[in-house]
Amino acid sequence: MTYPHVAGWKDHTSETSQTAAESVDTATVRAQVFAVIRQERLTADEIATRLALSILTVRPRVSELRRLALVEDSGTRRRNASGRPAIVWQYQTRMVSEQLTLSEVAR
């Protein structure tokens, strides 16, 4: 499997980057992030706070969900922890059936 179904890494010459990417249980975290976004429109920082996870763990999962067309930019911005405008993510209702289960997102 390849990104966005599994964690990716940018530096393909670095074993450390690969090891770090492979150590994250991406399927479980992606399902948790998706569950939160299905309930409420949030920024990646807000999702990280809700799940008590690092933004560095959450942000890539949001990107994966966007690439899978499961979430989308709501068009709204809120300030993140650094004070910069951040995308507020929402559930992609046009592309996703209401029958989609968290186990399907976790694949």
Protein Blocks (a to p, Z undefined) as FASTA:
>chain_A
ZZfkbccdfblmbmklmmmmmmpcfklmmmmmmmmmmmpccdfklmmmmnopafklmmmm
mmmmmmnopaccehiacddfkopacddddddfklpcfklcfklmmZZ
